């Protein structure tokens, strides 16, 4: 006599482990990071090529093969994406983050900072981005504030904390205008920034540029140390 019970269908991969099938479609953390970096790099290239104001989120999204909504979710908009571009370049070329906690001798800490900061200032991408900011900032306060917050402000605040340390103050002349020290130091490090902007191809070799920086640093030390 035949059974009236319906035959049990053979188990398929979907029936056995549907959750595994769904998780396989999720991007790995490394892939997400790579896609985010690609988005940042695409934005950087377009900002430099077209300027900040003339670069649309739609163009960035097309270039990076993402949805415009992805940019808003990850960065909050174009200003947030520019901030990510600037921070990415800063992290890539500028290692000093805790100068105010560095307990090495004064000259060694300042010298290390100066050479790293000068190397950052000489990077072609940064010079190009500064040109974009200088050209567009008067008509775009959002651009000016984003650029300042992601770069100069972070550096200045770190220097302020460094010069405010009691052990550092004890080594400096008492008659110094301490509030001016961060700008004073970065100005000495930058040297003739006008020449670097106007005649980028006429700059001395990097070894010579750093030797000249050492000369400027020695003048800075003589000016501020007791």
C-alpha positions in Angstrom: 0.0 0.0 0.0 1.4 3.4 -1.0 1.9 6.0 1.7 -0.3 9.1 1.4 2.5 11.3 2.9 4.0 13.7 0.4 7.6 13.1 -0.3 10.1 15.3 1.5 12.0 17.5 -1.1 15.7 17.2 -1.2 17.5 19.9 0.8 19.0 22.6 -1.3 22.0 24.9 -0.3 19.5 27.7 0.2 17.4 25.5 2.5 20.4 24.2 4.5 22.1 27.6 5.2 20.2 30.6 4.1 22.1 32.8 6.6 25.4 31.8 5.0 24.1 32.8 1.6 23.1 36.3 2.9 26.4 36.9 4.8 28.4 36.0 1.7 27.0 39.1 0.0 28.3 41.4 2.7 31.5 43.3 1.8 34.5 42.5 3.9 35.9 45.2 6.2 39.0 45.5 3.9 36.8 46.0 0.9 34.8 48.7 2.6 38.0 50.5 3.6 39.4 50.2 0.1 36.1 51.6 -1.4 36.1 54.5 1.0 39.7 55.3 0.2 38.9 55.2 -3.5 36.1 57.7 -2.9 38.4 60.0 -1.1 41.1 59.7 -3.8 38.5 60.4 -6.5 37.2 63.4 -4.7 40.8 64.7 -4.3 41.6 64.4 -8.0 38.4 66.2 -9.0 38.8 69.0 -6.4 42.3 69.6 -7.8 41.3 69.4 -11.4 38.1 71.4 -11.3 38.2 73.3 -8.0 36.0 72.7 -4.9 33.0 74.9 -6.0 32.8 73.4 -9.5 33.0 69.8 -8.4 29.6 68.3 -7.8 28.8 65.4 -5.6 27.3 63.7 -8.6 30.6 63.9 -10.5 32.4 62.4 -7.5 29.9 59.6 -7.1 30.1 58.7 -10.8 33.9 58.7 -10.6 34.0 56.5 -7.5 31.0 54.3 -8.7 28.9 55.0 -5.6 25.6 56.6 -4.9 25.4 60.2 -3.9 23.6 59.0 -0.8 26.8 57.1 0.2 28.7 60.3 0.4 26.1 61.9 2.7 26.0 58.8 4.9 29.8 58.5 5.2 30.8 62.2 5.2 27.7 64.3 5.6 28.2 66.1 2.3 30.9 67.8 0.3 32.6 69.7 3.1 32.9 66.5 5.1 34.4 64.7 2.1 36.9 67.6 1.7 37.8 67.2 5.3 38.4 63.5 4.8 40.6 64.3 1.8 42.7 66.7 3.8 43.0 64.4 6.8 44.0 61.5 4.6 46.8 63.5 3.1 47.9 64.8 6.5 48.0 61.3 8.0 49.9 60.1 4.9 52.7 62.7 5.1 52.7 64.0 8.6 53.4 61.6 11.5 53.6 64.0 14.5 50.4 63.9 16.6 51.6 64.2 20.2 54.4 66.8 20.0 53.0 68.2 23.3 53.7 64.9 25.0 57.2 64.4 23.6 59.7 64.6 26.4 62.8 64.7 24.2 65.1 67.8 24.3 63.5 71.0 23.0 65.7 71.3 20.0 65.2 67.7 19.0 61.4 67.9 19.3 61.1 71.2 17.4 63.6 70.1 14.8 61.8 66.8 14.1 58.5 68.7 13.8 60.0 71.3 11.5 61.4 68.9 9.0 58.2 66.8 8.9 56.1 69.9 8.5 58.3 71.4 5.8 58.2 68.1 3.9 54.4 68.3 4.1 54.4 71.9 2.8 56.5 70.9 -0.2 54.1 68.1 -1.3 52.7 68.9 -4.8 49.2 67.8 -3.8 49.1 70.1 -0.8 50.5 73.1 -2.8 47.8 72.4 -5.5 45.1 72.2 -2.8 46.3 75.4 -1.2 46.0 77.2 -4.6 42.4 75.9 -4.9 41.6 77.2 -1.4 43.2 80.6 -1.9 41.4 81.1 -5.2 37.9 80.1 -3.9 37.9 80.8 -0.1 36.8 84.5 -0.4 33.5 83.3 -2.0 33.1 80.1 -0.1 33.4 80.3 3.7 32.6 76.6 4.0 35.7 75.7 2.0 37.9 78.1 4.1 36.7 76.8 7.4 37.0 73.1 6.4 40.6 73.6 5.1 41.6 75.6 8.2 40.1 73.1 10.6 41.6 70.0 9.0 45.1 71.4 8.8 46.4 74.7 10.2 44.2 74.7 13.2 45.3 71.2 14.3 48.9 72.2 13.9 48.5 75.5 15.8 46.7 73.9 18.7 49.3 71.2 19.0 52.1 73.9 19.1 50.1 75.9 21.7 49.9 72.9 24.0 53.6 72.3 23.5 54.7 75.8 24.3 52.4 75.9 27.3 54.1 73.1 29.0 55.9 74.4 32.2 59.1 72.6 31.4 59.1 74.2 27.9 58.3 77.7 29.2 61.2 77.4 31.7 63.6 77.2 28.7 62.1 80.2 26.8 62.7 83.9 27.2 60.3 85.4 29.7 59.6 88.4 27.5 58.2 86.4 24.5 54.7 87.0 23.2 53.8 83.3 23.8 50.5 83.5 21.9 52.5 84.3 18.7 55.0 81.4 19.0 53.0 78.9 16.9 52.7 81.3 13.9 56.3 82.5 14.4 57.6 79.0 14.2 55.5 77.8 11.3 56.5 81.0 9.4 60.2 80.3 9.9 59.7 76.7 8.8 57.8 77.7 5.6 60.5 80.1 4.5 59.7 81.9 1.3 56.4 80.3 0.6 55.6 82.9 -2.2 58.5 81.6 -4.2 57.4 78.0 -3.7 53.9 78.9 -5.0 55.0 81.1 -7.9 58.2 79.2 -9.0 57.6 75.6 -8.0 60.1 74.3 -10.6 62.9 76.7 -9.5 63.1 75.3 -5.9 66.4 73.9 -4.6 66.9 70.2 -4.3 65.2 68.8 -1.2 68.5 68.1 0.6 69.5 71.8 0.1 66.0 72.9 1.2 66.3 71.1 4.4 69.8 72.5 5.0 68.4 76.0 4.6 65.6 75.0 7.0 68.3 74.0 9.6 69.7 77.5 9.3 66.3 79.1 9.9 65.8 76.8 12.8 69.0 77.9 14.4 67.9 81.5 14.1 64.6 80.6 15.7 66.3 78.9 18.7 68.6 81.9 19.2 65.5 84.1 19.2 63.4 82.2 21.7 65.7 80.2 24.0 67.2 81.8 27.2 
